[in-house]
Amino acid sequence: MAQAGLRAAARTRDADAMAVTGFVLGLVGLLVMNLILGPTAVVLGALALLRHTTGPGRARQAIGLGLADVVLLVCLVTADGTWSWSLT
């Protein structure tokens, strides 16, 4: 019985870490590497929700930021025909 409780606590801790990591990757993805960091943030946020994180809001924000990364990438490619930021 005690092991089951420890496993559940470890699983929750892992889900919380996934939510935070997804959130941070989603934020960074708004500036660099949208193609990689956006989908990664979406996957980590979804996994955190599936594993019942104690911070579901942060997991939802990770998903939202990841989707925003992908939308931003589509806008960049459509506007400039480039896969990166361009100031010129």
Biopython code that builds the backbone (N, CA, C, O; Angstrom):
import numpy as np
from Bio.PDB.StructureBuilder import StructureBuilder

atoms = [
    (1, "MET", "N", (0.806, -1.192, 0.000)),
    (1, "MET", "CA", (0.000, 0.000, 0.000)),
    (1, "MET", "C", (0.851, 1.258, 0.000)),
    (1, "MET", "O", (0.535, 2.215, -0.708)),
    (2, "ALA", "N", (1.899, 1.274, 0.762)),
    (2, "ALA", "CA", (2.735, 2.460, 0.843)),
    (2, "ALA", "C", (3.417, 2.743, -0.489)),
    (2, "ALA", "O", (3.618, 3.899, -0.861)),
    (3, "GLN", "N", (3.772, 1.669, -1.208)),
    (3, "GLN", "CA", (4.421, 1.855, -2.508)),
    (3, "GLN", "C", (3.477, 2.481, -3.517)),
    (3, "GLN", "O", (3.906, 3.279, -4.350)),
    (4, "ALA", "N", (2.211, 2.136, -3.458)),
    (4, "ALA", "CA", (1.233, 2.712, -4.384)),
    (4, "ALA", "C", (1.108, 4.219, -4.146)),
    (4, "ALA", "O", (0.989, 4.994, -5.095)),
    (5, "GLY", "N", (1.135, 4.623, -2.893)),
    (5, "GLY", "CA", (1.079, 6.045, -2.573)),
    (5, "GLY", "C", (2.310, 6.793, -3.053)),
    (5, "GLY", "O", (2.219, 7.922, -3.533)),
    (6, "LEU", "N", (3.471, 6.144, -2.916)),
    (6, "LEU", "CA", (4.707, 6.758, -3.388)),
    (6, "LEU", "C", (4.710, 6.881, -4.905)),
    (6, "LEU", "O", (5.174, 7.884, -5.448)),
    (7, "ARG", "N", (4.192, 5.862, -5.591)),
    (7, "ARG", "CA", (4.128, 5.913, -7.048)),
    (7, "ARG", "C", (3.183, 7.021, -7.516)),
    (7, "ARG", "O", (3.472, 7.731, -8.480)),
    (8, "ALA", "N", (2.066, 7.158, -6.830)),
    (8, "ALA", "CA", (1.106, 8.209, -7.197)),
    (8, "ALA", "C", (1.721, 9.594, -6.979)),
    (8, "ALA", "O", (1.523, 10.497, -7.792)),
    (9, "ALA", "N", (2.455, 9.758, -5.898)),
    (9, "ALA", "CA", (3.107, 11.043, -5.622)),
    (9, "ALA", "C", (4.175, 11.342, -6.665)),
    (9, "ALA", "O", (4.304, 12.480, -7.117)),
    (10, "ALA", "N", (4.939, 10.328, -7.046)),
    (10, "ALA", "CA", (5.971, 10.519, -8.060)),
    (10, "ALA", "C", (5.343, 10.847, -9.412)),
    (10, "ALA", "O", (5.866, 11.670, -10.163)),
    (11, "ARG", "N", (4.225, 10.201, -9.715)),
    (11, "ARG", "CA", (3.538, 10.458, -10.986)),
    (11, "ARG", "C", (3.004, 11.899, -11.033)),
    (11, "ARG", "O", (3.092, 12.569, -12.062)),
    (12, "THR", "N", (2.456, 12.358, -9.915)),
    (12, "THR", "CA", (1.964, 13.733, -9.843)),
    (12, "THR", "C", (3.113, 14.720, -9.974)),
    (12, "THR", "O", (2.980, 15.738, -10.654)),
    (13, "ARG", "N", (4.231, 14.433, -9.336)),
    (13, "ARG", "CA", (5.407, 15.297, -9.421)),
    (13, "ARG", "C", (5.912, 15.362, -10.861)),
    (13, "ARG", "O", (6.293, 16.430, -11.341)),
    (14, "ASP", "N", (5.916, 14.213, -11.554)),
    (14, "ASP", "CA", (6.322, 14.190, -12.956)),
    (14, "ASP", "C", (5.364, 15.007, -13.821)),
    (14, "ASP", "O", (5.800, 15.733, -14.714)),
    (15, "ALA", "N", (4.063, 14.892, -13.560)),
    (15, "ALA", "CA", (3.069, 15.654, -14.322)),
    (15, "ALA", "C", (3.244, 17.148, -14.086)),
    (15, "ALA", "O", (3.118, 17.943, -15.017)),
    (16, "ASP", "N", (3.529, 17.528, -12.858)),
    (16, "ASP", "CA", (3.765, 18.950, -12.562)),
    (16, "ASP", "C", (5.000, 19.460, -13.297)),
    (16, "ASP", "O", (5.001, 20.575, -13.818)),
    (17, "ALA", "N", (6.046, 18.646, -13.338)),
    (17, "ALA", "CA", (7.268, 19.032, -14.048)),
    (17, "ALA", "C", (7.000, 19.159, -15.548)),
    (17, "ALA", "O", (7.530, 20.058, -16.201)),
    (18, "MET", "N", (6.182, 18.264, -16.091)),
    (18, "MET", "CA", (5.829, 18.359, -17.509)),
    (18, "MET", "C", (5.070, 19.646, -17.811)),
    (18, "MET", "O", (5.309, 20.287, -18.835)),
    (19, "ALA", "N", (4.156, 20.021, -16.919)),
    (19, "ALA", "CA", (3.377, 21.244, -17.123)),
    (19, "ALA", "C", (4.286, 22.469, -17.120)),
    (19, "ALA", "O", (4.153, 23.344, -17.976)),
    (20, "VAL", "N", (5.194, 22.534, -16.174)),
    (20, "VAL", "CA", (6.114, 23.679, -16.090)),
    (20, "VAL", "C", (7.051, 23.699, -17.292)),
    (20, "VAL", "O", (7.280, 24.757, -17.878)),
    (21, "THR", "N", (7.591, 22.552, -17.663)),
    (21, "THR", "CA", (8.500, 22.485, -18.800)),
    (21, "THR", "C", (7.791, 22.891, -20.091)),
    (21, "THR", "O", (8.345, 23.630, -20.906)),
    (22, "GLY", "N", (6.565, 22.402, -20.270)),
    (22, "GLY", "CA", (5.796, 22.773, -21.454)),
    (22, "GLY", "C", (5.529, 24.266, -21.507)),
    (22, "GLY", "O", (5.616, 24.880, -22.570)),
    (23, "PHE", "N", (5.203, 24.851, -20.359)),
    (23, "PHE", "CA", (4.955, 26.289, -20.280)),
    (23, "PHE", "C", (6.199, 27.084, -20.681)),
    (23, "PHE", "O", (6.113, 28.021, -21.474)),
    (24, "VAL", "N", (7.339, 26.711, -20.137)),
    (24, "VAL", "CA", (8.589, 27.420, -20.432)),
    (24, "VAL", "C", (8.961, 27.250, -21.908)),
    (24, "VAL", "O", (9.362, 28.216, -22.558)),
    (25, "LEU", "N", (8.832, 26.046, -22.432)),
    (25, "LEU", "CA", (9.150, 25.816, -23.840)),
    (25, "LEU", "C", (8.212, 26.601, -24.751)),
    (25, "LEU", "O", (8.629, 27.110, -25.792)),
    (26, "GLY", "N", (6.946, 26.697, -24.356)),
    (26, "GLY", "CA", (5.997, 27.490, -25.138)),
    (26, "GLY", "C", (6.370, 28.962, -25.163)),
    (26, "GLY", "O", (6.260, 29.617, -26.200)),
    (27, "LEU", "N", (6.810, 29.480, -24.031)),
    (27, "LEU", "CA", (7.246, 30.888, -23.973)),
    (27, "LEU", "C", (8.478, 31.123, -24.832)),
    (27, "LEU", "O", (8.522, 32.070, -25.617)),
    (28, "VAL", "N", (9.460, 30.276, -24.686)),
    (28, "VAL", "CA", (10.697, 30.432, -25.455)),
    (28, "VAL", "C", (10.408, 30.239, -26.943)),
    (28, "VAL", "O", (11.019, 30.894, -27.787)),
    (29, "GLY", "N", (9.479, 29.342, -27.261)),
    (29, "GLY", "CA", (9.141, 29.072, -28.651)),
    (29, "GLY", "C", (8.533, 30.253, -29.372)),
    (29, "GLY", "O", (8.535, 30.285, -30.603)),
    (30, "LEU", "N", (8.015, 31.219, -28.647)),
    (30, "LEU", "CA", (7.503, 32.420, -29.292)),
    (30, "LEU", "C", (8.629, 33.226, -29.938)),
    (30, "LEU", "O", (8.389, 34.008, -30.857)),
    (31, "LEU", "N", (9.848, 33.035, -29.458)),
    (31, "LEU", "CA", (10.992, 33.802, -29.961)),
    (31, "LEU", "C", (11.899, 32.999, -30.880)),
    (31, "LEU", "O", (12.376, 33.521, -31.887)),
    (32, "VAL", "N", (12.141, 31.742, -30.549)),
    (32, "VAL", "CA", (13.076, 30.920, -31.334)),
    (32, "VAL", "C", (12.547, 29.506, -31.478)),
    (32, "VAL", "O", (11.799, 29.017, -30.631)),
    (33, "MET", "N", (12.938, 28.867, -32.544)),
    (33, "MET", "CA", (12.665, 27.447, -32.790)),
    (33, "MET", "C", (11.187, 27.069, -32.621)),
    (33, "MET", "O", (10.860, 26.097, -31.940)),
    (34, "ASN", "N", (10.302, 27.848, -33.249)),
    (34, "ASN", "CA", (8.865, 27.612, -33.151)),
    (34, "ASN", "C", (8.492, 26.199, -33.584)),
    (34, "ASN", "O", (7.640, 25.558, -32.969)),
    (35, "LEU", "N", (9.129, 25.722, -34.638)),
    (35, "LEU", "CA", (8.783, 24.431, -35.229)),
    (35, "LEU", "C", (8.993, 23.276, -34.259)),
    (35, "LEU", "O", (8.248, 22.297, -34.291)),
    (36, "ILE", "N", (9.987, 23.378, -33.409)),
    (36, "ILE", "CA", (10.300, 22.294, -32.469)),
    (36, "ILE", "C", (9.638, 22.524, -31.113)),
    (36, "ILE", "O", (9.002, 21.620, -30.572)),
    (37, "LEU", "N", (9.784, 23.710, -30.570)),
    (37, "LEU", "CA", (9.324, 23.978, -29.218)),
    (37, "LEU", "C", (7.806, 24.055, -29.099)),
    (37, "LEU", "O", (7.256, 23.685, -28.061)),
    (38, "GLY", "N", (7.119, 24.525, -30.132)),
    (38, "GLY", "CA", (5.661, 24.621, -30.091)),
    (38, "GLY", "C", (4.983, 23.270, -29.922)),
    (38, "GLY", "O", (4.250, 23.067, -28.954)),
    (39, "PRO", "N", (5.215, 22.338, -30.850)),
    (39, "PRO", "CA", (4.601, 21.019, -30.691)),
    (39, "PRO", "C", (5.044, 20.287, -29.424)),
    (39, "PRO", "O", (4.267, 19.539, -28.832)),
    (40, "THR", "N", (6.289, 20.505, -29.011)),
    (40, "THR", "CA", (6.762, 19.875, -27.772)),
    (40, "THR", "C", (5.983, 20.403, -26.572)),
    (40, "THR", "O", (5.625, 19.633, -25.681)),
    (41, "ALA", "N", (5.721, 21.699, -26.541)),
    (41, "ALA", "CA", (4.938, 22.290, -25.450)),
    (41, "ALA", "C", (3.513, 21.732, -25.436)),
    (41, "ALA", "O", (2.957, 21.468, -24.369)),
    (42, "VAL", "N", (2.928, 21.554, -26.615)),
    (42, "VAL", "CA", (1.571, 21.002, -26.697)),
    (42, "VAL", "C", (1.542, 19.581, -26.150)),
    (42, "VAL", "O", (0.652, 19.231, -25.374)),
    (43, "VAL", "N", (2.499, 18.770, -26.544)),
    (43, "VAL", "CA", (2.544, 17.374, -26.088)),
    (43, "VAL", "C", (2.766, 17.299, -24.581)),
    (43, "VAL", "O", (2.089, 16.533, -23.897)),
    (44, "LEU", "N", (3.703, 18.081, -24.058)),
    (44, "LEU", "CA", (3.963, 18.052, -22.612)),
    (44, "LEU", "C", (2.753, 18.545, -21.816)),
    (44, "LEU", "O", (2.432, 17.981, -20.769)),
    (45, "GLY", "N", (2.087, 19.582, -22.297)),
    (45, "GLY", "CA", (0.887, 20.071, -21.617)),
    (45, "GLY", "C", (-0.220, 19.036, -21.612)),
    (45, "GLY", "O", (-0.889, 18.843, -20.597)),
    (46, "ALA", "N", (-0.417, 18.365, -22.745)),
    (46, "ALA", "CA", (-1.457, 17.330, -22.824)),
    (46, "ALA", "C", (-1.129, 16.145, -21.920)),
    (46, "ALA", "O", (-2.012, 15.615, -21.246)),
    (47, "LEU", "N", (0.125, 15.730, -21.903)),
    (47, "LEU", "CA", (0.518, 14.625, -21.023)),
    (47, "LEU", "C", (0.342, 14.982, -19.550)),
    (47, "LEU", "O", (-0.071, 14.148, -18.744)),
    (48, "ALA", "N", (0.657, 16.223, -19.212)),
    (48, "ALA", "CA", (0.480, 16.665, -17.827)),
    (48, "ALA", "C", (-0.992, 16.615, -17.429)),
    (48, "ALA", "O", (-1.325, 16.208, -16.316)),
    (49, "LEU", "N", (-1.874, 17.031, -18.341)),
    (49, "LEU", "CA", (-3.307, 16.960, -18.042)),
    (49, "LEU", "C", (-3.782, 15.519, -17.906)),
    (49, "LEU", "O", (-4.586, 15.204, -17.029)),
    (50, "LEU", "N", (-3.286, 14.653, -18.768)),
    (50, "LEU", "CA", (-3.680, 13.241, -18.707)),
    (50, "LEU", "C", (-3.191, 12.563, -17.427)),
    (50, "LEU", "O", (-3.817, 11.627, -16.928)),
    (51, "ARG", "N", (-2.075, 13.044, -16.910)),
    (51, "ARG", "CA", (-1.515, 12.459, -15.677)),
    (51, "ARG", "C", (-1.974, 13.194, -14.422)),
    (51, "ARG", "O", (-1.427, 12.988, -13.339)),
    (52, "HIS", "N", (-2.972, 14.046, -14.572)),
    (52, "HIS", "CA", (-3.623, 14.729, -13.448)),
    (52, "HIS", "C", (-2.650, 15.590, -12.640)),
    (52, "HIS", "O", (-2.436, 15.360, -11.450)),
    (53, "THR", "N", (-2.073, 16.575, -13.306)),
    (53, "THR", "CA", (-1.189, 17.519, -12.642)),
    (53, "THR", "C", (-1.965, 18.329, -11.601)),
    (53, "THR", "O", (-3.179, 18.497, -11.719)),
    (54, "THR", "N", (-1.273, 18.820, -10.603)),
    (54, "THR", "CA", (-1.926, 19.666, -9.604)),
    (54, "THR", "C", (-2.091, 21.090, -10.114)),
    (54, "THR", "O", (-2.785, 21.898, -9.496)),
    (55, "GLY", "N", (-1.447, 21.404, -11.258)),
    (55, "GLY", "CA", (-1.565, 22.729, -11.863)),
    (55, "GLY", "C", (-2.117, 22.636, -13.276)),
    (55, "GLY", "O", (-1.380, 22.864, -14.235)),
    (56, "PRO", "N", (-3.397, 22.305, -13.431)),
    (56, "PRO", "CA", (-3.937, 22.146, -14.787)),
    (56, "PRO", "C", (-3.938, 23.447, -15.589)),
    (56, "PRO", "O", (-3.891, 23.414, -16.818)),
    (57, "GLY", "N", (-3.990, 24.578, -14.912)),
    (57, "GLY", "CA", (-3.941, 25.863, -15.613)),
    (57, "GLY", "C", (-2.630, 26.046, -16.351)),
    (57, "GLY", "O", (-2.612, 26.523, -17.486)),
    (58, "ARG", "N", (-1.553, 25.676, -15.723)),
    (58, "ARG", "CA", (-0.237, 25.803, -16.358)),
    (58, "ARG", "C", (-0.119, 24.847, -17.540)),
    (58, "ARG", "O", (0.492, 25.184, -18.554)),
    (59, "ALA", "N", (-0.696, 23.666, -17.414)),
    (59, "ALA", "CA", (-0.671, 22.712, -18.526)),
    (59, "ALA", "C", (-1.489, 23.258, -19.698)),
    (59, "ALA", "O", (-1.082, 23.121, -20.852)),
    (60, "ARG", "N", (-2.630, 23.872, -19.414)),
    (60, "ARG", "CA", (-3.439, 24.473, -20.479)),
    (60, "ARG", "C", (-2.714, 25.652, -21.122)),
    (60, "ARG", "O", (-2.814, 25.860, -22.331)),
    (61, "GLN", "N", (-1.990, 26.415, -20.322)),
    (61, "GLN", "CA", (-1.202, 27.519, -20.872)),
    (61, "GLN", "C", (-0.089, 26.991, -21.771)),
    (61, "GLN", "O", (0.220, 27.597, -22.797)),
    (62, "ALA", "N", (0.512, 25.869, -21.394)),
    (62, "ALA", "CA", (1.548, 25.257, -22.231)),
    (62, "ALA", "C", (0.966, 24.877, -23.587)),
    (62, "ALA", "O", (1.593, 25.096, -24.623)),
    (63, "ILE", "N", (-0.242, 24.303, -23.576)),
    (63, "ILE", "CA", (-0.891, 23.926, -24.829)),
    (63, "ILE", "C", (-1.195, 25.176, -25.654)),
    (63, "ILE", "O", (-0.942, 25.204, -26.859)),
    (64, "GLY", "N", (-1.730, 26.194, -25.014)),
    (64, "GLY", "CA", (-2.050, 27.428, -25.722)),
    (64, "GLY", "C", (-0.825, 28.104, -26.309)),
    (64, "GLY", "O", (-0.855, 28.562, -27.451)),
    (65, "LEU", "N", (0.245, 28.172, -25.543)),
    (65, "LEU", "CA", (1.478, 28.789, -26.043)),
    (65, "LEU", "C", (2.090, 27.962, -27.167)),
    (65, "LEU", "O", (2.621, 28.516, -28.129)),
    (66, "GLY", "N", (2.017, 26.647, -27.049)),
    (66, "GLY", "CA", (2.528, 25.785, -28.116)),
    (66, "GLY", "C", (1.767, 25.993, -29.412)),
    (66, "GLY", "O", (2.360, 26.044, -30.489)),
    (67, "LEU", "N", (0.448, 26.114, -29.302)),
    (67, "LEU", "CA", (-0.361, 26.386, -30.495)),
    (67, "LEU", "C", (-0.059, 27.771, -31.054)),
    (67, "LEU", "O", (-0.021, 27.959, -32.270)),
    (68, "ALA", "N", (0.156, 28.737, -30.169)),
    (68, "ALA", "CA", (0.528, 30.085, -30.625)),
    (68, "ALA", "C", (1.868, 30.061, -31.356)),
    (68, "ALA", "O", (2.057, 30.798, -32.324)),
    (69, "ASP", "N", (2.794, 29.225, -30.904)),
    (69, "ASP", "CA", (4.085, 29.084, -31.584)),
    (69, "ASP", "C", (3.883, 28.609, -33.017)),
    (69, "ASP", "O", (4.494, 29.135, -33.947)),
    (70, "VAL", "N", (3.026, 27.616, -33.184)),
    (70, "VAL", "CA", (2.783, 27.070, -34.519)),
    (70, "VAL", "C", (2.074, 28.094, -35.408)),
    (70, "VAL", "O", (2.403, 28.227, -36.587)),
    (71, "VAL", "N", (1.107, 28.813, -34.847)),
    (71, "VAL", "CA", (0.410, 29.848, -35.617)),
    (71, "VAL", "C", (1.391, 30.945, -36.021)),
    (71, "VAL", "O", (1.354, 31.421, -37.155)),
    (72, "LEU", "N", (2.258, 31.344, -35.113)),
    (72, "LEU", "CA", (3.270, 32.359, -35.428)),
    (72, "LEU", "C", (4.187, 31.876, -36.543)),
    (72, "LEU", "O", (4.537, 32.647, -37.436)),
    (73, "LEU", "N", (4.573, 30.622, -36.499)),
    (73, "LEU", "CA", (5.424, 30.061, -37.546)),
    (73, "LEU", "C", (4.715, 30.098, -38.900)),
    (73, "LEU", "O", (5.323, 30.448, -39.911)),
    (74, "VAL", "N", (3.439, 29.741, -38.919)),
    (74, "VAL", "CA", (2.668, 29.784, -40.168)),
    (74, "VAL", "C", (2.591, 31.211, -40.686)),
    (74, "VAL", "O", (2.714, 31.443, -41.889)),
    (75, "CYS", "N", (2.390, 32.161, -39.796)),
    (75, "CYS", "CA", (2.339, 33.573, -40.215)),
    (75, "CYS", "C", (3.676, 34.033, -40.782)),
    (75, "CYS", "O", (3.710, 34.742, -41.788)),
    (76, "LEU", "N", (4.773, 33.639, -40.153)),
    (76, "LEU", "CA", (6.094, 34.007, -40.650)),
    (76, "LEU", "C", (6.355, 33.424, -42.027)),
    (76, "LEU", "O", (6.846, 34.115, -42.920)),
    (77, "VAL", "N", (6.028, 32.162, -42.196)),
    (77, "VAL", "CA", (6.266, 31.510, -43.476)),
    (77, "VAL", "C", (5.393, 32.134, -44.558)),
    (77, "VAL", "O", (5.838, 32.318, -45.691)),
    (78, "THR", "N", (4.149, 32.460, -44.208)),
    (78, "THR", "CA", (3.243, 33.059, -45.182)),
    (78, "THR", "C", (3.692, 34.472, -45.559)),
    (78, "THR", "O", (3.644, 34.838, -46.733)),
    (79, "ALA", "N", (4.120, 35.255, -44.600)),
    (79, "ALA", "CA", (4.479, 36.648, -44.855)),
    (79, "ALA", "C", (5.813, 36.786, -45.586)),
    (79, "ALA", "O", (5.914, 37.535, -46.557)),
    (80, "ASP", "N", (6.828, 36.070, -45.125)),
    (80, "ASP", "CA", (8.178, 36.250, -45.658)),
    (80, "ASP", "C", (8.686, 35.082, -46.494)),
    (80, "ASP", "O", (9.639, 35.235, -47.258)),
    (81, "GLY", "N", (8.068, 33.940, -46.358)),
    (81, "GLY", "CA", (8.605, 32.747, -47.003)),
    (81, "GLY", "C", (9.830, 32.230, -46.280)),
    (81, "GLY", "O", (10.619, 31.474, -46.846)),
    (82, "THR", "N", (9.993, 32.639, -45.020)),
    (82, "THR", "CA", (11.156, 32.229, -44.235)),
    (82, "THR", "C", (10.704, 31.453, -43.005)),
    (82, "THR", "O", (9.552, 31.559, -42.584)),
    (83, "TRP", "N", (11.599, 30.685, -42.441)),
    (83, "TRP", "CA", (11.297, 29.900, -41.247)),
    (83, "TRP", "C", (11.840, 30.548, -39.989)),
    (83, "TRP", "O", (11.870, 29.914, -38.934)),
    (84, "SER", "N", (12.271, 31.798, -40.077)),
    (84, "SER", "CA", (12.836, 32.472, -38.911)),
    (84, "SER", "C", (12.475, 33.956, -38.925)),
    (84, "SER", "O", (11.973, 34.476, -39.921)),
    (85, "TRP", "N", (12.738, 34.622, -37.811)),
    (85, "TRP", "CA", (12.494, 36.056, -37.702)),
    (85, "TRP", "C", (13.413, 36.793, -38.660)),
    (85, "TRP", "O", (14.552, 36.382, -38.882)),
    (86, "SER", "N", (12.920, 37.871, -39.219)),
    (86, "SER", "CA", (13.743, 38.681, -40.120)),
    (86, "SER", "C", (13.430, 40.151, -39.843)),
    (86, "SER", "O", (12.268, 40.555, -39.897)),
    (87, "LEU", "N", (14.445, 40.946, -39.550)),
    (87, "LEU", "CA", (14.254, 42.353, -39.249)),
    (87, "LEU", "C", (14.511, 43.237, -40.464)),
    (87, "LEU", "O", (14.352, 44.455, -40.378)),
    (88, "THR", "N", (14.902, 42.659, -41.585)),
    (88, "THR", "CA", (15.193, 43.464, -42.771)),
    (88, "THR", "C", (14.056, 43.447, -43.753)),
    (88, "THR", "O", (14.140, 44.077, -44.807)),
]
sb = StructureBuilder()
sb.init_structure("model")
sb.init_model(0)
sb.init_chain("A")
sb.init_seg("    ")
for serial, (resi, resn, name, xyz) in enumerate(atoms, 1):
    if name == "N":
        sb.init_residue(resn, " ", resi, " ")
    sb.init_atom(name, np.array(xyz, "f"), 0.0, 1.0, " ", f" {name:<3s}", serial, name[0])
structure = sb.get_structure()
